[in-house]
Amino acid sequence: MVLLLSDLLLPVLQAVAYAALGLCVRMHAALRALAALCALAAAQLAVAAPALHPLLAALVALPPREHVGSRPRPPTVLGVAVAEQIEDDQWPAAVEALGRLLAWAHDRGFRLVLIHEPGGHHKQGPVLRQLELQLLQRRLHSTVRLQAGWQQPSEAACPGQMHPGGMGAEEAGYGRDLRVVLLAAGDGEWPLLAAAAAGTTAAAAGPGGLPCGAKPQWRQHGEAASNGAAALDAAVAAPARVRQRLAAAAGPLGAAEPDFVLVTGPALTLAGFPAWMVRASEMYGIGPLAGLQGTAELEGALRRFCGTKQRWGK
């Protein structure tokens, strides 16, 4: 009798248990989805009304204010990485697209545009003259200044006497005109080598640096080892020193950092664009350069950048 009852009741109990378990799982998923929606709505409300952030943080599990991210400042430095092979018969269309891009950058208030093409064809005479003609036709020849490669400072100048560079165009003092620097593959290499050589010379001089024109006196291994505090201070100051050495090697423009980089071609790659300049840059692909017929892709990239939440690793 007991076995008969167990055979009859056990399947019913198992079915009821499975149904109850499935109901609990669905209710838990629904509650989590509702909580996520509430947190998202509260986060958007906190961004729109910062005064309500403490109250919303107490009611809803909001992340700290610094983790939400901030909108970027208006862009002033633009990078263009030509990551494609442009044939000779395609250069007229590519130069016309570059002229359209520079006119757009001028209208949007950019102060510096860095155009990198690994082969350096845009720095050569025929293509460079076509680009100048494009600026002349668009009446930008008086407000857009072209520069082929980095402007190397005088060899007599010391790195400490050079402009330290900075994050944006305004900090480096590029003026009110639009400066356009045409870069090739070599322009992304030799400033790093020069900065590394300057760093080696400075390391030989010790913490106080090396006077201008003085020869380095190399230290013996293990002599005058620095303590932990000095090493930490040196590590914190290292990025600023690197920017100073890059500015000493390539001029003040060599220490600029693009707000975002437009990549042309089939793949999203920098294609040799100076690596030290893009540590905090956004990158957007806009397709082939010769196929850039309007400014829709450029405006789309600008909207994406302005809508970016920058958290800087937080």
C-alpha positions in Angstrom: 0.0 0.0 0.0 2.8 2.4 0.9 4.7 1.6 -2.3 1.5 2.2 -4.3 1.0 5.6 -2.7 4.6 6.6 -3.2 4.4 5.6 -6.8 1.3 7.7 -7.3 2.4 10.8 -5.2 6.1 11.0 -6.1 5.6 12.1 -9.7 3.0 14.7 -8.6 5.3 16.1 -6.0 8.2 16.2 -8.5 6.1 18.1 -11.0 4.9 20.6 -8.4 8.5 21.1 -7.2 9.8 21.6 -10.8 7.0 24.1 -11.4 7.7 26.0 -8.2 11.4 26.1 -9.0 10.7 27.4 -12.5 8.4 30.1 -11.1 11.1 31.2 -8.6 13.7 31.4 -11.4 11.5 33.5 -13.6 10.5 35.8 -10.7 14.2 36.2 -9.8 15.1 37.1 -13.4 12.2 39.5 -13.6 13.2 41.2 -10.4 16.8 41.5 -11.6 15.7 43.0 -14.9 13.4 45.5 -13.0 16.3 46.4 -10.7 18.6 47.0 -13.7 16.0 49.2 -15.4 15.5 51.2 -12.2 19.3 51.6 -11.8 19.7 52.7 -15.4 16.8 55.2 -15.1 18.3 56.5 -11.8 21.7 56.9 -13.4 20.4 58.9 -16.3 18.4 61.1 -13.9 21.5 61.6 -11.8 23.5 62.8 -14.8 20.7 65.1 -15.9 20.1 66.4 -12.3 23.4 66.2 -10.3 21.6 67.6 -7.2 19.5 64.4 -6.9 22.6 62.1 -7.0 22.9 61.6 -3.2 19.2 60.8 -2.9 19.2 58.4 -5.8 22.4 56.8 -4.5 20.6 56.1 -1.2 17.6 54.6 -2.9 19.2 52.8 -5.8 22.7 51.1 -5.9 24.3 53.7 -8.1 28.1 53.6 -8.9 30.2 56.5 -7.4 30.0 59.8 -9.3 33.5 59.5 -10.7 32.8 56.1 -12.2 29.9 57.3 -14.2 32.2 59.1 -16.7 32.3 62.6 -18.1 31.7 64.1 -21.5 34.9 65.1 -23.3 35.8 68.7 -23.9 35.3 70.2 -27.4 37.9 68.6 -29.7 40.7 70.8 -31.0 43.2 68.2 -32.3 42.3 65.7 -35.0 44.3 62.8 -36.3 43.8 61.1 -39.7 45.4 57.7 -40.3 45.4 56.7 -44.0 45.5 53.0 -43.5 45.1 52.0 -47.2 47.1 51.7 -50.4 46.1 54.5 -52.7 46.9 54.0 -56.4 48.2 56.9 -58.5 44.9 57.3 -60.4 43.1 57.5 -57.0 45.1 60.4 -55.6 43.1 63.2 -57.2 39.9 61.9 -55.5 41.8 61.3 -52.3 43.2 64.9 -52.3 39.8 66.3 -53.0 38.5 64.3 -50.0 41.4 65.7 -47.8 40.4 69.2 -48.9 36.8 68.5 -47.9 38.0 67.1 -44.6 40.2 70.1 -43.8 37.4 72.5 -44.7 35.1 70.6 -42.3 37.8 70.6 -39.5 38.2 74.4 -40.0 34.5 75.0 -39.8 34.3 72.8 -36.6 37.0 74.8 -34.8 39.9 72.4 -34.9 43.3 74.0 -34.4 45.6 71.1 -35.4 45.1 68.2 -37.9 47.7 65.4 -38.1 47.5 63.5 -41.4 49.6 60.3 -41.5 50.1 58.3 -44.7 52.9 55.7 -44.4 54.2 56.2 -47.9 54.5 59.9 -47.6 53.0 60.6 -51.0 51.0 63.5 -49.6 54.3 65.2 -48.7 55.6 65.0 -52.2 55.5 67.8 -54.7 52.6 66.8 -57.1 50.2 65.7 -54.3 51.2 68.6 -52.0 50.5 71.1 -54.8 47.1 69.5 -55.4 46.2 69.8 -51.8 47.3 73.5 -51.8 45.1 74.0 -54.8 42.2 72.5 -52.9 42.7 74.9 -50.1 42.9 77.8 -52.5 39.7 76.8 -54.2 37.9 76.6 -50.8 39.4 80.0 -49.8 41.3 78.5 -46.9 44.9 79.2 -48.1 45.2 82.1 -45.6 43.8 80.3 -42.6 45.2 76.8 -43.1 48.9 76.3 -42.7 50.5 73.1 -44.2 53.6 71.6 -42.7 55.4 68.6 -44.2 56.8 66.6 -41.3 57.9 67.7 -37.9 59.5 71.1 -37.5 62.8 70.2 -35.9 64.1 72.7 -33.4 67.6 74.2 -33.5 70.4 71.8 -32.4 71.7 74.5 -30.1 68.6 74.5 -28.0 68.4 72.4 -24.9 65.4 70.1 -24.1 64.6 72.1 -21.0 64.3 75.3 -23.1 61.7 73.8 -25.5 58.0 74.2 -25.1 56.9 71.2 -22.9 53.9 70.4 -25.1 50.6 69.4 -23.8 47.3 67.6 -24.3 45.6 69.9 -26.7 46.1 72.6 -29.3 45.3 75.5 -27.1 47.9 74.4 -24.5 50.7 74.3 -27.1 49.8 77.7 -28.4 49.2 76.9 -32.1 47.4 80.1 -32.8 44.0 80.8 -34.2 44.7 79.3 -37.7 44.4 75.6 -38.5 47.8 73.9 -38.6 48.0 70.8 -40.8 51.0 68.4 -40.3 51.6 65.9 -43.0 53.4 62.8 -41.6 54.9 59.6 -43.0 56.2 56.4 -41.6 59.5 57.8 -40.5 57.9 60.6 -38.6 56.5 58.1 -36.2 60.0 56.6 -35.4 62.8 59.1 -35.2 61.3 61.3 -32.5 61.1 58.3 -30.2 64.7 57.4 -30.9 65.7 61.0 -30.2 63.7 61.1 -27.0 65.2 57.8 -25.9 68.7 59.1 -26.6 67.9 62.3 -24.6 66.6 60.1 -21.8 69.8 58.0 -21.7 71.9 61.2 -21.5 69.7 62.6 -18.7 69.9 59.3 -16.8 73.7 59.5 -17.0 73.6 63.0 -15.5 71.7 61.9 -12.4 68.6 63.3 -10.7 69.7 66.9 -11.2 69.8 66.6 -15.0 72.7 67.5 -17.4 73.6 71.1 -18.1 73.3 72.2 -21.7 76.5 71.4 -23.6 78.0 69.3 -20.8 79.2 65.7 -21.4 77.6 62.9 -19.4 79.6 61.2 -16.7 78.4 57.6 -16.5 77.9 56.1 -13.1 79.1 52.7 -11.9 76.6 50.0 -11.4 75.0 50.2 -8.0 76.5 53.6 -7.1 74.2 56.1 -5.4 71.0 54.0 -5.5 67.9 56.0 -5.1 65.4 55.3 -2.3 61.8 54.3 -2.8 60.3 57.8 -2.6 62.7 59.2 -5.2 61.9 56.3 -7.5 58.2 56.8 -7.1 58.5 60.6 -7.8 60.5 59.8 -10.9 57.9 57.4 -12.2 55.1 59.9 -11.7 57.0 62.6 -13.5 58.1 60.3 -16.3 55.2 61.0 -18.8 55.8 64.8 -18.6 59.6 64.2 -19.2 58.8 62.1 -22.2 56.6 64.8 -23.7 59.3 67.4 -23.1 61.9 65.2 -24.9 59.5 64.6 -27.8 58.8 68.3 -28.0 62.6 69.0 -28.0 63.0 66.5 -30.8 60.0 67.2 -33.0 58.9 70.6 -31.9 55.8 71.6 -29.8 53.5 69.9 -32.2 55.2 66.5 -31.5 53.8 66.5 -28.0 50.1 67.1 -29.1 47.5 64.4 -28.5 44.6 64.0 -30.9 41.1 64.0 -29.3 40.1 61.3 -31.9 41.6 59.7 -34.9 39.8 59.1 -38.2 41.0 55.9 -39.9 40.5 55.4 -43.6 40.6 52.1 -45.3 39.1 48.6 -44.9 40.6 47.9 -41.4 40.7 49.9 -38.1 44.4 50.2 -37.7 46.7 53.1 -37.0 49.1 52.0 -39.8 52.2 53.6 -38.2 50.5 56.7 -36.8 52.8 58.1 -34.0 52.0 55.8 -31.1 52.9 58.2 -28.3 50.1 60.6 -29.4 47.1 58.2 -29.2 47.3 57.0 -25.6 43.8 58.6 -24.8 42.4 59.0 -28.4 39.2 57.6 -29.7 39.4 55.9 -33.1 36.7 55.8 -35.7 36.7 54.2 -39.2 35.3 56.3 -42.1 35.9 53.9 -45.0 38.1 54.6 -48.1 39.5 58.1 -48.3 38.7 58.4 -52.0 35.1 57.4 -51.3 34.6 60.3 -48.8 32.0 62.2 -50.8 30.4 64.3 -48.1 30.7 65.1 -44.4 28.2 62.6 -43.1 30.9 60.2 -41.9 32.8 63.1 -40.3 29.8 64.4 -38.5 28.9 60.9 -37.3 32.4 60.5 -35.8 32.2 63.9 -34.1 28.8 63.0 -32.6 30.2 59.6 -31.3 33.1 61.4 -29.7 31.0 64.1 -28.1 28.7 61.3 -26.7 31.6 59.3 -25.3 31.8 58.8 -21.5 35.5 59.1 -20.6 36.4 57.2 -17.5 40.2 57.2 -17.8 40.6 53.7 -16.5 38.3 54.1 -13.4 
